[in-house]
Amino acid sequence: MVDERPDDEYEITYDRANCIGAGACAAVNGKNWVMKEDGKASVLKTTIKKAELEANLDAARACPVNVISIRNKRTGEKLI
């Protein structure tokens, strides 16, 4: 893993069109992921701080169709 700084920001990319509505992301991290009336998830914040990273990585890992990715904005490294 690239040397991370406490002030690093991360960008979430979410392919909502291919979301199947499993709801795992919202179940794991309800602070940033919510289910909408159409049965698909919605992300509240796409730019997150280091303190929010682990919860969002957990949400991405829980997604059964891998439509969530996260990268470090400073380094460009894709984390998931």
Order of alpha helices (4+ residues) and beta strands (2+ residues): beta-alpha-beta-beta-beta-alpha-beta
